[in-house]
């Protein structure tokens, strides 16, 4: 069953307004946070075990602890770019509960002592942009942003920055470059953003869901948060379930929730169909076979043990009507298009993967191309500034390895069709 730490009131129309949010206890946790020292907030988030909900799963409180102990201005950046295919949970949070995000950001800003934040929203999310702009205006008018917040001596200003639809700007250093008005390309680390980030100042970058999750930690306490989920993956998580299910959508469940139960929560498969495969964490995550899905729990450790990853929580379900060749072609065309071109293995590798797989799809492939795909992918991994190259290589390896027979059958059948004239070259 669903466990709703964040989305309990999302179905209530008025919840997106300041008055509606406050009627359900909104901003009381911010007032409670001001009664604690900033270092206590950081320690609570660290003790809660909250892990980044954007993809990497890095412990949030640990990341905050990397900030240097100096007097430099600090920035808090909310990553709302949400470019991972299959992911649409941050959109839900911003549209249904914009003040929940703002409150989470303000509590976080108090903890890390930041007086300025930006919400970097992908340009395609026009409704999110409108809703967040209205919510920020309401927060300023009510004294939750600006000077002397909640009667304290704390000051914080918040703005929205609109991205231009580049997947690579979802990577934190690429996002920072874009925010600075530069070409959105990732940077080498170290230095990490916590030490030298936006405008070369200490910067914390967190995902929308991560920052919203700070609110129930302050509200309910560390032990209550840790009582949900697993020991190493505590709390709840939004999963964006799409593909061959009857009720695609966002589902908030405890981490560690069985994958097969999540599919059933989303209505199960369409009538007369069998499960074929699932991508559990966005298209950059290695695919799971139907047999592996039976053993999969939706947490960082379980999926890692199966050779995949939780990622952004985008669960793409495929039944026996789906072509794995077609699916991989779509994935690799995307990564080829979105590569920023900075690193040769990514720039050239994504192009070659896309070309070879498209040739197979069109009936111009060879059996040896499957080994070529594997070789290209292996030469791409771990050799670039950011993880986009790996994001293209991992699904390619997993698709071709786990569904090799289907790829070989497609190559043989389309080759026979071409020779017979049934398929044009």
C-alpha positions in Angstrom: 0.0 0.0 0.0 1.0 3.6 -0.5 2.6 5.5 2.4 2.1 9.2 2.0 4.6 11.4 3.8 4.4 14.1 1.1 1.3 13.5 -1.0 -1.3 13.0 1.7 -3.1 16.2 0.6 -2.2 16.4 -3.1 -5.7 15.5 -4.1 -7.1 18.6 -2.4 -7.5 21.4 -4.9 -6.7 24.2 -2.5 -3.4 22.7 -1.3 -1.4 24.5 -4.0 -2.3 27.9 -2.5 -0.8 29.4 0.6 -4.1 29.5 2.5 -4.8 25.9 1.6 -1.3 24.7 2.5 -1.4 26.5 5.9 -4.8 25.0 6.6 -3.1 21.6 6.7 -0.2 22.7 8.9 1.9 24.3 6.3 4.9 26.4 7.4 4.6 25.3 11.0 7.7 23.1 10.5 9.6 26.1 9.3 8.7 27.9 12.5 9.8 24.8 14.4 13.1 24.7 12.5 13.9 28.3 13.6 13.8 27.1 17.2 16.7 24.8 16.4 20.3 25.8 15.7 21.3 25.4 12.0 23.8 22.6 12.8 20.9 20.7 14.5 18.9 20.8 11.3 21.9 19.5 9.3 22.4 16.7 11.9 18.7 15.8 11.8 18.8 15.4 8.0 22.1 13.4 8.3 20.6 11.1 11.0 17.4 10.6 9.0 19.4 8.9 6.3 17.6 10.9 3.6 19.2 10.1 0.2 19.1 12.3 -2.9 15.9 11.6 -4.8 17.2 12.9 -8.2 19.1 9.8 -9.2 22.5 9.5 -7.5 21.0 8.6 -4.0 23.9 10.4 -2.2 23.1 11.1 1.6 21.7 14.6 1.7 23.0 15.5 5.2 26.5 14.3 4.3 26.5 16.5 1.2 25.5 19.5 3.3 28.4 18.7 5.6 30.9 19.2 2.8 30.3 23.0 3.0 33.5 24.8 4.1 33.5 26.5 7.5 34.0 30.1 6.2 32.1 33.3 5.8 31.5 33.1 2.0 28.0 33.5 0.7 26.3 30.1 0.2 23.8 29.2 -2.5 21.0 26.6 -2.5 19.9 25.3 -5.9 16.8 23.2 -6.4 17.2 21.0 -9.4 13.8 20.9 -11.1 15.1 20.1 -14.6 13.7 16.6 -14.5 15.0 15.5 -17.9 15.4 11.7 -17.3 12.9 10.0 -19.7 10.0 8.4 -17.8 10.3 10.8 -14.8 7.5 13.1 -13.9 7.3 13.1 -10.1 9.0 16.5 -9.5 6.3 18.0 -11.8 3.6 16.6 -9.5 5.2 18.1 -6.4 5.6 21.6 -8.0 2.0 21.6 -9.4 0.2 20.2 -6.4 2.4 21.4 -3.4 4.6 24.3 -4.4 4.7 25.7 -0.8 5.8 22.3 0.5 8.9 22.7 -1.8 9.4 26.3 -0.7 9.1 25.3 3.0 11.6 22.4 2.5 14.0 24.8 0.8 13.7 27.4 3.6 14.3 24.8 6.3 17.3 23.6 4.3 18.6 27.1 3.7 18.4 27.8 7.5 20.3 24.6 8.1 23.1 25.5 5.7 22.9 29.2 6.3 22.1 30.2 2.8 20.4 33.5 2.0 19.8 33.0 -1.7 18.3 30.1 -3.7 17.2 29.3 -7.2 14.8 26.8 -8.6 16.1 25.6 -12.0 13.0 24.4 -13.9 13.0 22.9 -17.3 11.5 25.2 -19.9 8.9 22.7 -21.0 7.3 22.8 -17.6 5.3 25.9 -18.2 2.5 25.2 -15.7 5.1 24.3 -13.0 6.8 27.7 -13.7 3.5 29.5 -13.4 2.4 27.7 -10.2 5.9 28.2 -8.5 6.0 31.9 -9.5 2.6 32.5 -7.8 3.6 30.5 -4.7 6.8 32.5 -4.3 4.9 35.7 -4.6 2.5 34.5 -1.9 5.4 33.5 0.3 7.0 36.9 0.0 3.7 38.7 0.8 3.2 36.5 3.9 6.7 37.1 5.2 8.0 33.6 4.5 10.6 35.0 2.1 12.6 38.2 2.4 13.8 39.7 5.6 13.0 38.6 9.2 11.2 35.4 8.2 8.7 34.2 10.9 9.9 37.0 13.1 13.5 35.7 13.1 16.6 37.6 12.0 17.0 35.2 9.1 16.8 36.5 5.5 16.3 34.5 2.4 15.5 35.3 -1.2 14.3 32.8 -3.8 14.1 33.0 -7.6 13.2 30.8 -10.6 15.5 30.1 -13.5 14.1 28.6 -16.6 16.2 26.0 -18.5 16.2 25.6 -22.3 15.4 21.9 -22.5 18.9 20.4 -22.3 19.1 17.0 -20.5 22.8 17.6 -19.6 21.7 20.6 -17.4 20.2 18.1 -15.0 23.8 17.3 -14.0 24.6 19.7 -11.1 27.7 21.3 -12.6 26.1 21.6 -16.0 23.1 23.2 -14.3 25.4 25.7 -12.5 27.1 26.6 -15.8 23.7 27.3 -17.3 22.6 29.3 -14.3 25.7 31.4 -14.7 24.8 32.2 -18.3 27.4 29.9 -19.8 27.1 26.9 -22.1 25.4 24.1 -20.1 28.4 21.7 -19.9 29.5 19.7 -16.8 32.8 20.5 -15.1 35.5 18.3 -13.7 35.2 17.4 -10.0 36.9 18.2 -7.6 36.3 20.9 -6.7 32.7 19.9 -5.8 29.9 22.5 -5.9 29.8 22.5 -2.0 33.2 24.0 -2.1 33.2 25.9 -5.4 29.9 26.1 -7.2 27.6 28.9 -8.4 29.7 32.0 -8.9 32.6 30.0 -7.5 30.9 30.1 -4.1 29.9 27.2 -1.8 26.7 25.7 -3.3 24.3 22.9 -2.4 22.3 21.3 -5.3 19.3 19.1 -4.3 16.4 17.6 -6.2 12.8 18.8 -5.8 11.7 15.6 -4.0 14.8 15.7 -1.7 14.0 19.2 -0.5 10.3 18.5 0.0 11.2 15.5 2.1 13.0 17.7 4.6 9.6 18.9 5.8 8.4 15.5 7.3 11.8 15.0 8.9 11.4 18.2 10.9 7.7 17.5 11.4 7.8 13.9 12.6 11.4 13.5 13.8 14.3 11.3 12.7 13.1 8.1 14.2 9.6 8.3 12.5 11.2 8.9 9.2 13.7 6.0 9.6 10.8 3.7 10.7 9.6 3.8 7.0 11.5 2.1 4.2 14.7 0.1 4.8 17.7 0.7 7.1 19.9 2.0 4.3 17.1 3.5 2.2 14.8 5.1 4.7 11.6 7.1 4.0 9.2 7.1 1.1 9.8 7.6 -2.6 7.7 8.8 -5.6 7.8 6.3 -8.5 6.7 7.5 -11.9 5.2 4.4 -13.4 4.6 4.4 -17.2 4.4 2.0 -20.1 2.2 -1.1 -20.3 0.2 -0.6 -17.2 -3.5 0.3 -16.7 -3.0 3.2 -14.4 0.2 5.0 -15.2 1.1 7.8 -12.7 3.0 8.7 -9.6 2.9 6.5 -6.6 4.5 7.3 -3.2 5.5 4.2 -1.4 8.1 3.2 1.3 11.5 2.5 -0.2 12.0 -1.3 -0.3 8.5 -1.8 -1.8 8.4 -4.9 -4.1 8.5 -4.0 -7.8 5.7 -6.4 -8.7 3.5 -4.9 -6.0 4.2 -1.4 -7.5 3.1 -2.7 -10.9 -0.1 -4.0 -9.4 -0.6 -0.6 -7.6 -0.5 0.9 -11.1 -3.3 -1.3 -12.2 -1.2 -4.2 -13.4 -0.6 -5.2 -17.0 -3.1 -4.9 -19.8 -5.4 -7.8 -20.3 -3.9 -10.9 -21.9 -0.3 -9.6 -21.7 2.8 -11.0 -19.9 5.5 -9.0 -18.3 8.6 -8.8 -20.4 10.9 -6.3 -18.8 11.1 -3.2 -16.6 13.5 -0.2 -16.5 13.4 0.6 -12.8 15.0 4.0 -12.6 14.8 6.0 -15.8 16.3 5.0 -19.2 19.9 5.3 -17.9 19.2 2.3 -15.6 20.0 -1.2 -16.9 16.8 -3.1 -17.8 15.5 -6.0 -15.7 14.0 -9.2 -17.1 10.6 -10.5 -15.9 12.4 -13.0 -13.7 14.6 -10.4 -12.1 11.5 -8.2 -11.4 10.1 -11.0 -9.2 13.1 -10.5 -6.9 13.4 -6.7 -7.1 12.6 -4.3 -4.2 12.5 -0.6 -5.0 15.4 0.6 -3.0 19.0 1.5 -3.8 20.6 -1.7 -2.5 18.2 -4.3 -3.9 18.4 -2.9 -7.4 22.1 -2.5 -7.2 22.4 -6.2 -6.3 20.4 -7.0 -9.5 22.9 -5.0 -11.6 20.5 -2.0 -12.1 19.7 1.2 -10.1 16.9 3.1 -8.5 17.9 6.3 -10.3 15.1 8.9 -10.5 12.4 6.3 -9.8 11.0 6.2 -13.3 9.6 2.7 -13.7 9.0 1.9 -17.4 7.0 -1.3 -17.8 7.2 -3.4 -21.0 4.9 -6.4 -21.8 5.4 -9.1 -24.4 4.1 -6.8 -27.2 7.1 -4.5 -26.9 10.1 -4.8 -29.2 13.4 -4.5 -27.3 15.2 -3.5 -30.5 12.8 -0.6 -31.0 13.0 0.4 -27.3 16.8 0.5 -27.3 16.8 2.5 -30.5 14.6 5.2 -28.9 16.9 5.3 -25.8 20.1 5.6 -27.8 18.7 8.2 -30.2 17.8 10.3 -27.1 21.3 10.1 -25.6 23.0 10.9 -28.9 20.8 14.0 -29.3 21.4 15.1 -25.7 25.2 14.6 -25.5 26.8 18.0 -25.1 29.8 16.9 -27.2 32.4 17.9 -24.6 33.9 14.5 -24.2 35.0 12.4 -27.2 33.9 9.0 -25.8 30.4 10.4 -25.3 30.2 12.5 -28.4 31.4 9.7 -30.7 30.1 6.7 -28.7 26.5 7.8 -28.5 26.5 8.5 -32.2 27.9 5.1 -33.0 25.5 3.3 -30.7 22.6 5.1 -32.3 23.8 4.4 -35.8 24.5 0.6 -35.2 21.1 0.0 -33.4 19.1 2.0 -36.0 20.7 -0.1 -38.7 19.6 -3.3 -36.8 16.1 -1.9 -36.5 15.9 -1.1 -40.2 17.1 -4.5 -41.2 20.6 -3.5 -42.1 22.3 -5.1 -39.1 24.6 -8.1 -38.6 25.0 -10.6 -35.8 28.5 -9.3 -35.1 27.0 -5.8 -34.5 25.8 -7.1 -31.1 29.4 -7.6 -30.0 30.2 -4.2 -31.5 27.5 -2.5 -29.4 29.0 -4.2 -26.3 32.5 -3.1 -27.2 31.5 0.5 -27.9 29.6 0.7 -24.6 32.5 -0.7 -22.6 34.9 1.9 -24.1 32.5 4.7 -23.2 32.1 3.9 -19.5 34.1 5.8 -16.9 35.9 7.9 -19.4 34.0 11.2 -19.4 33.4 14.2 -17.2 29.8 13.4 -16.4 27.7 10.2 -16.4 25.8 10.7 -19.7 28.2 8.4 -21.5 27.6 5.7 -18.9 23.8 6.4 -19.1 23.9 5.5 -22.8 26.2 2.5 -22.4 24.5 0.8 -19.5 21.1 0.2 -21.1 22.8 -0.8 -24.4 24.8 -3.6 -22.6 21.9 -4.8 -20.6 19.4 -4.9 -23.5 21.8 -6.7 -25.8 23.0 -9.1 -23.1 19.6 -10.0 -21.6 17.6 -10.1 -24.8 20.3 -11.2 -27.3 18.1 -13.9 -28.8 15.4 -11.3 -29.7 18.1 -9.1 -31.3 19.5 -12.0 -33.3 16.0 -13.1 -34.4 15.3 -9.5 -35.5 18.5 -9.4 -37.5 17.9 -12.7 -39.2 14.3 -12.1 -40.0 14.8 -8.6 -41.4 17.8 -9.8 -43.4 15.6 -12.6 -44.9 12.9 -10.0 -45.7 15.3 -7.7 -47.5 16.7 -10.6 -49.6 13.1 -11.5 -50.6 12.3 -7.9 -51.4 9.7 -7.7 -48.6 11.7 -5.0 -46.8 13.3 -2.1 -48.6 17.0 -1.4 -47.9 
